[in-house]
């Protein structure tokens, strides 16, 4: 098997695992409270109450992603990944579907409350 095929299979499996972990996490944490949780490589980088944001600002996550925080919503402003799917995803405020940058291992979820103590499990890279 060619190395390019192995990389493609690994990328696909990783995407599926991250998507499943995100859906499980979202359902267990609750939705609609407006708490954005930013993860980098499975670790919480920041928790933001989107309802308390009054002015827009940016957060640099890792070496290649910039997150835009606005009143009531959050989005990936820029990323150095080749496909830019995370940037094209647009802003979320209460979505069941997270913003995910697979190449840089960044994920943004809307959680039910801050300090819930819940984090992605081993499936999501922990």
N, C-alpha and C positions, 0 to 999 in steps of 0.2 A: 504494500500500500504506500502510495506517495505521501510525503510529508504534508503537502498541501491538502490532501484528503483528510489526513489525521487532524490538521488544524481546523478544517471546516466542521468535522464531526464534533470536535471538542467545543468549538464555538456554539454550535447548535445545542448541544447538551447543556452547556453552561447557561444559555439563554432560557431554555425550558426550566431548568432548576431554579434560576432566579425569579422567573415569572411565577412559578408555583409557590415559592417561599414568600414572595410579596403578597400574593392573594391570601395565603394562610395567615400571614402577619396582619394584614389589613382587617380581615374578618375577626381575628382574635383581639385586636386592639380597639376596634370600634371606629366608626366613621362619622364625620360631620362636625367635629369639635373645632376644626381649623388649626390643628397643631401639625406643622410640617416637621418631619424628622429627616435629616440629611445623614446618609451613611457613606462612609468611605471604607472599602474593603471589609464590610461587615461591622464596623465600629461607628457608633453615633458621633458625628462631628458637631451637630447643632440641632436643637429643638427650638422651633419658633412658633409662637402663638400668632397666627396670621391675622386674627381679629384685633390684636393689640398694635399692629404695625400702622404707623401714621404716615411715614415717608418711605419711599423706595430706597433700597440700598443693595449692594452686591456682596457676595461672599465667595472668596476663592477656595475651592475644594481640591485638595491634592495639587498636582502640578499642571493640570490641563483643563479644569472646569471652573466656570464662573456661574454662580447661581444668582438670579435676580429675585429679590424679595419685595413684594408690593403689598399694599393694604388688601388683605383677603385672598391673595394668591401668590404662587411661587412658580418659577420656571428656570430652565437652563438657558442662560443668556449666551454662553459660548462654551465650546469644547474643542479639544484638539484631536478628537477621534475622526476617522475617515468618513463614516456614514452620516454623522450629524443627526441621527434619529432622535437623540435626547433633546436637541435644540428644536427640531421640527415638531416635537410633541406638544409644545406650547405650554401655557400656564395651566396649573391645576389649583383647585381650591378645596374640593371635596370628592375628588375622583377615586373610584375603586382601582384605577390603573395608575401605577406610579410612573415617575420619570426615571429611566434607567439608562446609564451609560456603561455598557458592558466592557468596552476596552479599558476604561479607567476605573471600573468597579465602583461607580457612584450611583446611589439610589436615593430618590426623594419620595417619601410616603406621607400621606395625610393620616395622622393617628388620632385616636379618641381623646387622649389626655397626655399632658406632660408627666414625666416621672413614672410612667406605667411600669417600668422595669422590664418590659418585654423588648427583646431584640431578635434579629434574625437568628435562626438556629444553625446547626451544623451544615444543613443543606445550602444555606446562603453564604457559606464561607467562614463560619465560626467554628 
